[in-house]
């Protein structure tokens, strides 16, 4: 099934990739009793900004996906549909 709502069999890979990037950013800046990130320790001296980094990176990557990657793919699909209708009308 390839309708716009269903994306790729019900999975929107851009959203999943954005979420994973946000998780990676949050993990990189975590300072807790279970895990202390070397990056966080070196840059912030142990200040935990994982929530802000995870949210910011996830939101920014999803915004890039929606505004640049998905829009380009939708424009190409629309161009193909117009071309197909034009060819059917001529034949």
C-alpha positions as CSV (number, residue, x, y, z in Angstrom):
1,X,0.0,0.0,0.0
2,X,1.5,3.3,-1.0
3,X,-1.1,6.0,-0.2
4,X,0.2,9.3,1.3
5,X,-1.1,8.5,4.8
6,X,0.5,5.0,4.9
7,X,3.9,6.2,3.9
8,X,5.8,3.0,3.4
9,X,3.5,0.2,4.6
10,X,2.5,2.3,7.6
11,X,6.0,3.3,8.6
12,X,7.3,6.9,8.2
13,X,11.0,6.2,8.1
14,X,11.9,9.9,8.3
15,X,10.1,10.1,11.7
16,X,11.9,7.0,13.0
17,X,15.3,8.3,11.9
18,X,14.6,11.7,13.5
19,X,13.7,10.0,16.7
20,X,16.8,7.9,16.7
21,X,19.0,11.0,16.1
22,X,17.3,12.7,19.0
23,X,18.0,9.6,21.2
24,X,21.6,9.6,20.2
25,X,22.0,13.3,21.0
26,X,20.3,12.8,24.4
27,X,22.6,9.9,25.1
28,X,25.6,11.9,24.2
29,X,24.8,14.6,26.8
30,X,23.5,12.4,29.6
31,X,24.9,12.6,33.2
32,X,23.1,10.2,35.5
33,X,24.0,7.6,38.1
34,X,23.8,4.9,35.4
35,X,25.8,6.6,32.6
36,X,28.1,9.6,32.4
37,X,28.9,10.6,28.9
38,X,32.5,11.5,28.2
39,X,31.4,14.2,25.9
40,X,29.1,15.8,28.5
41,X,31.8,15.5,31.2
42,X,34.4,17.1,29.0
43,X,32.3,20.0,27.6
44,X,29.9,20.7,30.5
45,X,31.7,19.3,33.5
46,X,28.8,17.0,34.3
47,X,25.8,19.2,33.5
48,X,22.9,17.1,32.1
49,X,21.3,18.7,29.1
50,X,20.2,15.5,27.5
51,X,16.5,16.5,27.3
52,X,17.2,19.7,25.5
53,X,19.7,18.1,23.1
54,X,17.4,15.2,22.3
55,X,14.4,17.4,21.7
56,X,16.3,19.9,19.7
57,X,18.1,17.4,17.4
58,X,15.0,15.3,16.9
59,X,12.8,18.3,16.1
60,X,15.4,19.9,13.8
61,X,16.0,16.6,11.9
62,X,12.3,16.0,11.5
63,X,11.8,19.6,10.2
64,X,14.6,19.1,7.6
65,X,13.0,15.8,6.6
66,X,9.5,17.3,6.2
67,X,10.6,20.6,4.4
68,X,13.3,19.3,2.1
69,X,13.4,15.5,1.7
70,X,9.7,14.6,1.8
71,X,8.6,17.7,-0.1
72,X,11.0,16.8,-3.0
73,X,9.7,13.3,-3.1
74,X,6.1,14.5,-3.2
75,X,6.9,17.0,-5.9
76,X,8.4,14.2,-8.0
77,X,5.3,12.0,-7.5
78,X,3.0,14.9,-8.5
79,X,5.1,15.6,-11.6
80,X,4.9,11.9,-12.6
81,X,1.1,11.8,-12.1
82,X,0.6,15.0,-14.2
83,X,2.8,13.5,-16.9
84,X,0.8,10.2,-16.9
85,X,-2.5,12.0,-17.1
86,X,-1.2,14.2,-20.0
87,X,0.0,11.1,-21.9
88,X,-3.4,9.3,-21.4
89,X,-5.2,12.4,-22.7
90,X,-3.2,12.5,-25.8
91,X,-3.5,8.8,-26.7
